[in-house]
Structure formats: structure tokens, C-alpha cells
Amino acid sequence: MDAYTCANWVCTKCDPVIRCDYSCAPYSAEFAHCVHAPPSPPATPSGGLQGYPHLSLAHGGHADFRGCDGCLFNFLSTRDVSVNARLRASVFRLRGSEVHGTFVTELHVATRHRATGAWFTGSHWAEEVGQNNWGWRAVNATCDGRTAPVVVHLTCACAGASVAVDMSTAVFALPEWEVRVAPRPIYGRVEGPAHRLDLSMRPLLPESQLAEWPHGLIGQSFDGDARARRGRQDEYGAPVVWTTAQAEGAIEGVADDYRVAAPFATDFRFSRFDALAGKRPATRPDAAGTTGAGAGAGAGAGACPVGSAGVSSPEQK
């Protein structure tokens, strides 16, 4: 029979009816096919965003990020890995308020296999998601410039990276990182896109063992100090709400410093994509102004226009 892992047991011949669903331990004496599994490696911190970009930063940090309509920003940059996202304007209703903000509607991943020079790119498109929250063309990828097939329930691997799709949720396994992307409907929609993308990311190694200290809007929070970065967040409750927070107080520099020119572009002010092997300092240099709660940063910081757009709300989950 197949092997099943349940709790801290690995079972190779559990009854096919129970299939180890109730933990193998009670059946170990009867079937004698269960043994203790080795302990799991220590959990690593994670980060991500939900809804109107509520940034969930490593170590429990939080900030809101409006960005700007149609703009591309880098969310994770490290050696040979880049994760960019595009935001779109949206208007929707939330608890009696009309909210104007932005949502992430595209996610673009680029990795380079430095030894061979081969590239892997992958994208997730909210606009390709239908009423049932999935679509055949929502996820695509290329392997060294050639279109790579992305099929539901199969893994497409190339150049040390891969993407696996379970219906419309995509999991990108990248060098030292995992990025998960899932589409969600935009509730209370008035204008703008019908679906958004939520994402989460986590390192596959302890932060101290990463080849490079990461950067990007979310990546920089994985700085190894276990302290939460708390940035500016928008307030709701007025009849009409225009979101303005640009993660001030939680990020180095300003929002415009994270703009990229194209979906798979790797160059921006704080890019780590071309970092040299073995050149990472033992500790990440402190980034001035990234440990407060948004103090010292005005509503207009970031040079991104606040003209039209989307949503921020705990109900957009």
C-alpha cells in the first residue's frame, strides 16, 4: 500500500479505510507498520498580502500598500529570484463605505540558473479567472524562452525552479523560496477588476542561511532580527474612502523605489538579483526608518499617484 504521513508517524500499510486519517499511533501495535518520522525542520517565517494590498510581513509585521493603477512593483528580490506584481484600480463597497483603492491582479516570477544562464518565468493572471474562480489560462510559464506547459495537478520544472497548479492556485518553488498565489473574487465590486490575487511567500531555509539578504516590499522584512515591521495603514468608516498608505514606516525608501519597468524586470533601486555569491554580510544592514508605525512619512510619500483605485478591508479575504 501507499505510505502516509500523519502526525509524527509514517505508515506504510495502514488499513485502506482508515488511511491513517486518525493518526497511525493507535494502530501501530496491530499493524506494526508505523514508525516515528524524523522531526520536522524549524518553521520559517512567512509574508504575503491579501485583499487591497494588506502586507503581512515576516515576524508579524503589517502595512497597507496602495501603489498606483497599472503599476508594477517588486515584492521579493534576492539572488537570481525576482517576484513582481501589478496593481489595478478598483472601487467597491465595504460596510456602507465606497472604497477607492487597488488590488494585485498579476503576479510575475523570474529566476535565473546562474551556472547555465537558463531562465524560468511564470505568471498568474487574475483576469483569466472565471466565475468559478479558476481558468485554463490563468497560469503560464516559459523555460529558457520556450513556452512550458502548465497543466492542473502536474508540476512544470525548469532551471532549478517549478510551478505546480491545483485548479487556480499556483505554487512556485524557487531557489530557497516558495511563493503561493491564489485568486479571489472582489466582493462588493462597483468598478474595476472582478478578481484579485492573494500571495504568500516563505524562505525554505532559516534567514541566516539564505544566499542573500532579500529585498522588495515584502522580502526586506526577512531580515533575521525577528522584529515586526509595522507600517502605515489606511482608516475606514467614512462614506467615501480613498486609500493612501504606501507602507511608510515598514519599508526602506519610498514606494516609487520599488517600481519595475516590465513583468519580469529585475532592476530597481534595492534589487538583489545580481548579488555575487559569498558576498552577503553576516547581518542585514539596518534600514533607516523601517521599524516604526508609519511615523515620519506623509500620505503622499512614494511619488505614486493617488488618482483612482481599489480596496482595503478585513472582509476582502
GIKA-V555791 format. One line per field, one symbol per residue. ss: DSSP state (~ for helix, > for strand, _ for the rest). A space follows every 50 residues. Layout:
ss = ???
This chain:
ss = ___>>>__>>>_____________~~~~~~~__>>>_________>>>>> ___>>>>~~~>>>>>______>>>>>>>__>>>>>>>>>>>>>>__>>>> >>>>>>>>>>>>>____>>>>>>>>~~~__________>>>>>__>>>__ _>__>>>>__>>>>>>__>>>>>>__>>>>>>>>>___>>>>__>>>>>> >>>___~~~_____>___~~~________>_________>>>___>____ ____~~~~>_________________________________________ _________>_______
